[in-house]
């Protein structure tokens, strides 16, 4: 399990995209805290999610951000919703975009899911605003 994932072009593209979307600090923390147990998972998401999906040219990062937040909200993935709301600072998705996405969540996945995600987004936006003011 401790074997390092062999670097591939797709992995390298994934790492570049992951860093561009989530920021170096987030990725550095994730890499630093990985262990032999979860390193294969980190490699998988870097290559598959970030290298295969997020790096495709058809949708913009803004559009992928909106879709991702809506899906995560619908699935009740609170930590991931917060992480991707923070990432909007890098993807160009606006607060209005996120509001619209969460309205869709309310209709297609349920009001409670959207309501909870809206609370998470508001809290993250407050933190982001406080960081800009500091």
C-alpha positions in Angstrom: 0.0 0.0 0.0 2.9 2.4 0.5 3.9 2.3 -3.1 3.8 5.7 -4.8 1.5 6.1 -7.8 3.5 6.2 -10.9 3.3 9.7 -12.4 1.4 10.0 -15.6 0.5 12.9 -17.9 -3.1 12.6 -16.7 -1.9 12.6 -13.1 0.2 15.7 -13.6 -2.6 17.5 -15.4 -4.9 16.5 -12.6 -2.5 17.9 -10.0 -2.3 21.2 -11.9 -6.0 21.4 -12.2 -6.6 20.4 -8.5 -4.2 23.1 -7.4 -5.7 25.7 -9.7 -9.2 25.0 -8.4 -8.7 24.2 -4.7 -5.5 26.2 -4.2 -2.0 25.2 -3.3 -2.6 25.4 0.5 -5.5 23.0 0.4 -3.7 20.5 -1.8 -0.4 20.8 0.2 -2.4 20.0 3.4 -4.1 17.0 1.8 -0.7 15.7 0.5 1.1 16.3 3.8 -1.6 14.5 5.8 -1.9 11.5 3.5 -0.6 8.2 4.8 0.2 4.9 3.0 -3.4 3.9 3.7 -5.1 6.8 1.9 -2.3 7.7 -0.7 -3.9 5.4 -3.3 -7.2 7.4 -2.8 -5.4 10.7 -3.2 -3.7 9.5 -6.4 -7.1 8.2 -7.7 -8.9 11.5 -7.2 -6.0 13.5 -8.6 -5.9 11.4 -11.8 -9.6 10.5 -12.2 -11.6 13.5 -10.8 -9.1 16.2 -11.5 -7.2 14.8 -14.5 -10.0 13.1 -16.4 -13.1 15.1 -15.5 -12.1 18.6 -14.3 -9.5 19.0 -17.0 -11.8 18.3 -19.9 -12.3 21.4 -22.1 -16.1 21.1 -22.8 -17.3 22.8 -19.6 -15.5 25.8 -18.0 -14.2 25.5 -14.4 -17.0 27.9 -13.5 -19.6 25.5 -14.9 -18.0 22.5 -13.3 -17.9 24.3 -10.0 -21.7 25.0 -10.2 -22.5 21.4 -11.2 -20.2 20.0 -8.5 -21.7 22.1 -5.7 -25.3 21.1 -6.8 -24.4 17.4 -6.8 -22.6 17.5 -3.5 -25.5 19.4 -1.9 -28.0 16.9 -3.3 -25.9 14.1 -1.8 -25.5 15.8 1.6 -21.7 16.0 1.4 -21.3 18.9 3.7 -17.5 19.1 3.9 -17.2 18.8 0.2 -19.8 21.5 -0.4 -17.8 23.8 1.9 -14.6 23.0 0.1 -16.1 23.6 -3.4 -17.8 26.8 -2.2 -14.4 28.0 -1.1 -13.0 27.0 -4.5 -15.3 29.4 -6.3 -12.7 32.1 -5.5 -10.6 30.2 -8.1 -13.3 29.0 -10.5 -15.2 32.2 -11.3 -18.5 30.8 -10.1 -20.4 33.7 -8.5 -22.6 33.7 -5.4 -25.5 34.2 -7.8 -24.4 31.0 -9.6 -24.3 29.0 -6.4 -27.7 30.4 -5.3 -29.2 29.3 -8.7 -27.6 25.9 -8.4 -29.0 25.4 -4.9 -32.5 26.4 -6.1 -32.2 23.5 -8.5 -31.2 21.3 -5.7 -34.3 22.3 -3.8 -36.6 21.3 -6.7 -34.8 18.2 -7.9 -33.2 16.8 -4.7 -35.3 18.3 -1.9 -35.7 21.5 0.1 -33.9 20.1 3.2 -30.8 19.3 1.1 -30.8 22.8 -0.4 -31.6 24.5 2.9 -28.6 22.8 4.6 -26.3 23.6 1.7 -27.4 27.2 1.7 -26.4 27.4 5.4 -23.0 25.9 4.6 -22.5 28.3 1.7 -23.5 31.3 3.7 -21.1 30.3 6.5 -18.2 29.8 4.0 -19.0 33.1 2.3 -18.9 34.9 5.7 -15.4 33.3 6.4 -14.2 34.3 2.9 -15.4 37.9 3.4 -13.8 38.0 6.9 -10.5 36.9 5.3 -10.7 39.6 2.7 -11.3 42.2 5.4 -8.4 41.0 7.5 
